[in-house]
Each structure stands twice: as structure tokens, then as C-alpha cells.
Amino acid sequence: MHGASDIHGFARSIGYTRIYTDTDMKHRIVIKVGSNVLTRQDGKLDVTRMSALVDQIAWLKKQGYEIILVSSGAMASGRGELKVDHSLDSVEQRQLFSAVGQVKLVGLYYDLFREFGIHVGQVLTMKENFQPGEQYRNQRACMTVMLENDVLPIVNENDTVSVTELMFTDNDELSGLIAQMMEADTLILLSNIDGIFDRHPDDPSAQLIREVAPGRDLSEYIQPEKSAFGRGGMHSKYTTAQKVSQAGIRVIIANGERDDILIDLVEKAEDTPHTEFTPNT
């Protein structure tokens, strides 16, 4: 990722295309934080890392960037809050822990961002809201008015009602749809790995692929494993990055466990490990 002066290009949303100019650009970034970044090894929410990410987002806003945060972590938050002494099936766990955890998660974000004087708002969404029509327009209008009034949207799937076929594949897919809907300049996917490698990351000879030109096929390098605490994995990030970059939006995959990763992507991108998908113009 580059500095504010050169984060630009085509931005597209479903059924709508617009070219940004230097005078009306707001350097809008969608940041997706995955479950593996926000979850400790015991499956509970990592509040320390969450706080560090908030510090970095506050810095980005101070530099003039407009931020939309797509955050996982509701399940981890609820799991750490609630003790259940009887068995629950996977859908019941998802609904119960996310219902309890989403309240705690947004409450934590509220307290952390308030230290910087940043107002936040919660947006819970479902896959059907991205079909052309009134719900799509309403969701876009809601997030637009939030940004116009300097409110940072925190987006997550409505896990209490989104089950089986109604679910997003994962929050990678959701963040990609949000980036296109809101005409973002850049989408940053934060995982627990530096990016896409030319072989398994555990291989000592593995090399990080730093830049992906439009149309380049990396499928032979993508491992099928899903993340430990989420539904995604590198395959979902690659699929999302392909689609979003084809829509004219820069996509970056980086390691959210690295200290100051968001700041480093802006200030010293060449020295910061990441994989960048060049947008199709």
C-alpha cells in the first residue's frame, strides 16, 4: 500500500461505477480483521491485540484516511463470557455465543475508540442485503451517512440469523462486498500470516509473493486449510482479492499479528511483508 497521495483509481459498487478525482477522493480503506488475529490460543478474545489495532486505526484517521472496519471476534468474545454446562450443536453455539459476544465486542471497540474521540457505529448484515434492491440501497445509505458524520462503521455478519445457505462464506467475502459497495480505494485483509507464498509457508525456502498483477493465477500456491477459529483461510482471501482487484480496488493481505502493521503499510510499505493485488484499471 502507498501513501494517501496515490491511493486512487477506479472504484465500483454493484450496478454503479465512478471514477474518483484528486479533489473528491477521501482515501477510503476497508480493514478486515480475522478471527485468528483477534483470538487467543484458548479461543477467547485477545483484547491486547484488539487495543493495538484500534491505536493504529486511530493513527490512520488522523492522517486523513476514512476507515470501515469489518471485524470478526463475536464468537470468541461470547465464548469467553458465557459458560454452558450442556451440549449445543454448531448452529446453537454460533447463535448463542455471537449474540452474547457481539454486544461485548462492540462495547470494547466503543471504549477503545472513545479514548481517541472516535465515534463508532455497529452494522450487522446478511448476504441477502447485497442483492440489488432496497436493502442494498438502505445499507449503503446507512454507512454513507455514518462516514459523512465521521462515524466509523464496524461491520459483522448477523450470526444470530445467518445460518446455512444464508451465511457469507466468511468475513473475507463480506469485506470484499463492503469494499465494492462503499467504493473503497483499498481493502486490507489482516490474517495471521504475511501474505501468499510460492510454497507452504512452513517451508524454509518459501518466498513471499509481494505483488500480483491483474489476471495472474496463484491457485497452485494456495493451501486449502481453513483458519483455526474462523471459517476462512488463505483460499478465501485469494478469491476475495481476485474479485475485488478486478473491480478496480487495491487489495492487501498482511499479518495482523505484526506490531504496527497498518502504520508500516502506509509509511514503509516496501520494507513491510505483505501481498498486494494491483487493481484492474
C-alpha positions in Angstrom: 0.0 0.0 0.0 1.2 3.5 -0.7 0.6 6.9 0.9 -2.5 9.0 0.7 -1.4 10.8 -2.4 -1.5 7.7 -4.6 -4.3 5.5 -3.2 -6.7 6.1 -6.1 -8.1 4.6 -9.3 -11.4 3.2 -10.3 -14.0 2.3 -7.6 -17.0 0.3 -8.3 -20.1 -0.9 -6.5 -22.8 -3.2 -7.7 -24.6 -1.5 -10.6 -22.7 1.7 -10.2 -19.3 2.9 -11.4 -17.5 6.1 -10.6 -14.0 7.5 -11.2 -12.5 9.3 -8.3 -10.7 12.6 -8.9 -8.0 14.1 -6.7 -10.4 16.7 -5.4 -13.1 14.4 -4.2 -11.2 11.4 -3.0 -11.3 10.5 0.7 -8.8 7.6 0.6 -11.3 5.1 1.9 -9.9 1.9 3.3 -11.8 -1.2 4.4 -9.9 -3.2 7.0 -10.9 -6.8 7.7 -9.6 -8.3 10.9 -9.9 -12.1 11.0 -10.7 -14.4 13.9 -7.2 -15.7 14.1 -5.9 -12.2 14.7 -8.4 -11.4 17.4 -8.4 -14.8 19.1 -6.0 -16.2 21.7 -4.9 -19.8 21.6 -7.5 -20.7 24.2 -10.3 -19.5 21.8 -11.0 -16.3 23.8 -10.8 -12.7 22.6 -7.3 -11.1 22.5 -8.1 -7.7 24.0 -4.5 -6.6 23.9 -4.2 -7.1 20.1 -7.6 -5.5 19.6 -6.4 -2.4 21.5 -3.2 -2.3 19.4 -5.3 -2.4 16.2 -7.5 0.4 17.4 -4.4 2.5 18.1 -3.3 2.0 14.5 -6.7 2.8 13.1 -6.9 6.0 15.1 -3.5 6.9 13.6 -4.8 6.3 10.1 -7.8 8.5 10.7 -5.5 11.2 12.0 -3.7 11.0 8.7 -6.9 11.7 6.8 -7.9 8.2 5.9 -11.6 7.1 6.0 -11.9 3.7 7.6 -14.5 0.9 7.6 -13.7 -1.9 9.9 -15.0 -5.5 9.2 -14.3 -7.3 12.4 -14.6 -11.0 13.4 -14.4 -11.9 17.1 -18.0 -12.1 18.3 -17.9 -15.9 18.8 -14.6 -15.7 20.7 -16.0 -12.8 22.8 -19.1 -14.8 23.7 -17.3 -18.0 24.3 -15.1 -16.2 26.9 -18.1 -14.6 28.5 -20.6 -17.5 28.8 -20.2 -20.8 30.5 -22.6 -23.5 29.2 -23.0 -26.8 31.1 -24.8 -28.7 28.4 -24.0 -29.6 24.8 -25.0 -27.4 21.9 -24.9 -28.1 18.2 -22.9 -25.9 15.9 -25.8 -23.7 14.9 -26.8 -23.2 18.6 -23.3 -22.3 19.6 -22.9 -19.9 16.7 -26.2 -18.1 17.6 -25.7 -18.1 21.3 -22.1 -17.1 21.5 -22.4 -14.5 18.8 -25.5 -12.9 20.3 -23.7 -12.5 23.6 -20.3 -11.8 22.2 -21.3 -9.1 19.7 -22.5 -6.9 22.5 -19.2 -7.3 24.3 -17.1 -6.9 21.2 -18.7 -3.6 20.1 -18.7 -2.4 23.7 -14.9 -3.0 23.8 -14.5 -1.2 20.5 -16.6 1.7 21.8 -14.4 2.1 24.9 -11.2 1.8 23.0 -12.1 4.2 20.2 -13.6 6.7 22.7 -10.1 7.2 24.1 -9.2 8.9 20.8 -12.5 10.7 20.5 -13.7 8.5 17.6 -17.4 7.6 17.3 -18.3 4.1 16.2 -21.5 2.5 14.9 -22.4 -1.1 14.5 -23.6 -2.6 11.2 -24.8 -6.1 11.3 -25.6 -7.5 7.8 -26.6 -10.6 5.9 -25.8 -11.9 2.4 -29.3 -11.0 1.1 -28.5 -7.3 1.8 -26.1 -7.4 -1.1 -28.6 -8.3 -3.7 -29.7 -5.3 -5.9 -32.7 -3.6 -4.4 -34.0 -1.7 -1.5 -32.0 -3.5 1.3 -28.8 -2.9 -0.7 -29.5 0.8 -1.1 -30.6 1.2 2.5 -27.4 -0.4 3.8 -25.2 1.7 1.6 -27.1 4.8 2.6 -26.7 4.0 6.3 -22.9 3.5 6.0 -22.6 6.6 3.8 -24.3 8.9 6.4 -22.1 7.4 9.1 -18.9 8.3 7.2 -20.2 11.7 6.3 -20.7 12.4 10.0 -17.3 11.0 11.0 -18.6 7.8 12.5 -16.5 4.7 12.0 -18.7 1.7 10.8 -17.9 -1.6 12.5 -19.3 -4.4 10.3 -20.0 -8.0 11.0 -22.4 -10.7 9.8 -25.6 -11.1 11.8 -24.7 -14.5 13.1 -27.9 -14.9 15.1 -30.0 -15.3 12.0 -27.5 -16.1 9.2 -27.2 -19.8 9.1 -26.6 -22.5 6.4 -27.3 -21.1 2.9 -27.8 -17.6 4.2 -24.3 -17.2 5.5 -21.3 -15.5 3.9 -18.5 -17.9 3.1 -16.6 -15.9 5.7 -15.7 -12.3 6.6 -13.3 -12.1 3.7 -16.2 -12.4 1.3 -18.2 -9.8 3.4 -15.3 -7.3 3.4 -14.9 -7.6 -0.3 -18.6 -6.9 -0.8 -18.4 -3.9 1.6 -15.3 -2.6 -0.3 -17.2 -2.6 -3.6 -20.5 -1.3 -2.1 -18.7 1.6 -0.5 -16.4 2.4 -3.4 -13.2 1.9 -1.3 -9.8 2.7 -2.6 -8.1 -0.2 -0.7 -9.1 -3.4 1.1 -6.7 -4.7 3.7 -7.2 -8.3 4.8 -5.4 -9.0 8.1 -4.6 -12.6 8.8 -2.0 -14.4 11.0 0.4 -14.8 8.0 2.3 -12.3 6.0 0.6 -13.0 2.7 0.7 -15.6 -0.1 3.9 -17.6 -0.5 5.1 -19.6 -3.5 5.0 -22.8 -1.5 3.9 -23.8 2.0 4.8 -21.0 4.5 6.5 -23.6 6.8 9.0 -24.5 4.0 12.2 -22.6 4.8 12.7 -21.9 1.0 9.2 -20.3 0.7 9.2 -16.8 -0.8 6.5 -14.2 -0.2 4.8 -13.1 -3.4 4.8 -9.3 -3.0 2.8 -8.1 -6.0 0.1 -9.8 -8.0 -0.7 -8.3 -11.4 -4.2 -8.3 -12.8 -5.1 -11.7 -14.2 -2.2 -13.6 -12.6 -3.3 -17.1 -11.4 -1.9 -18.1 -8.0 -4.1 -21.0 -7.3 -1.2 -23.5 -7.4 0.2 -21.8 -4.3 -2.9 -21.6 -2.2 -3.2 -24.0 0.7 -6.7 -25.5 1.3 -6.6 -25.3 5.1 -9.1 -23.1 6.9 -8.2 -20.9 9.9 -8.2 -22.3 13.4 -11.0 -20.1 14.8 -12.8 -18.8 11.7 -14.4 -20.1 8.5 -11.9 -18.6 6.1 -8.3 -19.3 5.2 -5.9 -18.2 2.5 -8.1 -19.6 -0.2 -11.0 -17.3 0.7 -8.6 -14.3 0.9 -7.2 -15.1 -2.5 -10.7 -15.5 -4.0 -11.8 -12.2 -2.4 -8.7 -10.4 -3.5 -9.1 -11.6 -7.1 -12.7 -10.4 -7.3 -12.1 -7.0 -5.6 -9.0 -6.1 -7.5 -10.8 -6.9 -10.8 -13.4 -4.3 -9.7 -10.6 -1.7 -9.5 -9.8 -1.8 -5.8 -6.3 -2.4 -4.4 -6.2 -5.4 -2.1 -3.5 -6.1 0.5 -3.1 -9.3 2.5 -0.9 -8.8 5.6 -0.2 -10.2 9.1 -2.4 -8.5 11.7 -0.1 -10.0 14.5 2.8 -7.8 13.4 3.3 -4.7 15.6 2.1 -1.5 13.8 1.3 -3.4 10.6 -1.2 -0.8 9.4 1.1 2.1 10.1 4.0 0.3 8.4 1.9 -0.4 5.3 1.5 3.3 4.9 4.9 4.6 6.0 7.3 1.9 4.8 5.4 -0.5 2.5 8.5 -1.7 0.7 10.0 -2.9 3.9 6.8 -4.5 5.3 5.9 -8.1 4.3 2.6 -8.3 2.5 1.0 -9.4 -0.7 -0.6 -6.7 -2.9 -3.1 -7.2 -5.7 -2.8 -4.5 -8.2 -6.3 -3.2 -9.2 -7.6 -3.7 -12.7 -8.0 -0.4 -14.4 
